[in-house]
Amino acid sequence: MKARIKVTLKNGVLDPQGKAIEHALDQLGFAGIGDVRQGKYFEVTLAEQNPDKARAQLEDACKKLFANTVIENYAIELDA
């Protein structure tokens, strides 16, 4: 089974990398692009074929490794 995990900063958490990207876009002439937020994206292959068990396994992995749940949100998408 394949899964995609998107990790983003929670609202209200400062994003200096996103601001740097936003500034660079402006300097490169991309006017009108603003409020850039950066995140992380993971593609994972699991041996588990049961979607509920796979999701539970990935939830645990997100809480322990992929995301800092104090400042980050995560979303899991499974391909059955």
N, C-alpha and C positions, 0 to 999 in steps of 0.2 A: 504494500500500500504506500502511496506517496502522499506527502503533506507539505503544505506551505505555512510558514510562520512569519507573521509581520509583527515587528516590535517597534513601538513609537513612544515618544515621551508623552507623559500625561500633560493635560492642559495646565498651564501655569508654571511649568518647569522651564527654566531658561534653556535655550538651545543655541549656544554660541557657534556651533558648526553650521547650523541652519542660517544664522545671521551672516556668517562669512560667505556662504554660498549665495545668499540673497545679494550681498554687496558685490560679489564678483559678477553675478549676472547683470547687475546694473552697470558695472564698469565695462562689460562686454557689449553693452548696447541693447540688452533685453529689457526695455522699459515696460512697465506694467506688470512685471512679475514680482510679487511680494509675499511676505509671510511664509518663507520657506522653512519647513521643519524636516529634519533628517531622521532616518530610522534604520532598522536592520531588517534583512529579509533572509530567510533560511528555507532551503528545500531539503526535505528529509525522506528517506526511504525506510519503511518499517517492515519487519517480517510479520508482525501481527496483522491478521486479516479482519478481525472483528472491529468495526468502527468505534464502538463504545470503549473497548479496551485500548485501542490505538489512541483515541482522544485522551483517555485518562493517563496513559503513558506520556504523551506529549505535554499535557497540563503539568505533570510532575517535573518534566525536563525544563519547561519554561520557568517554573517557579524556582528551580535549583540552578539553572545555568543560562538559558537563553535571554531572560529578562531580569532586570532589577525591579521587582514589583513595587518598590517604594516610589520610584520615579517613572516607571515605564508600564505601558499597557501592551498586551499581546493578543493576537487573533490567530486562530488555527483554522486552516481549510484542509479537509481531507478529500482525496480522490478515491472513491470506492472501487 
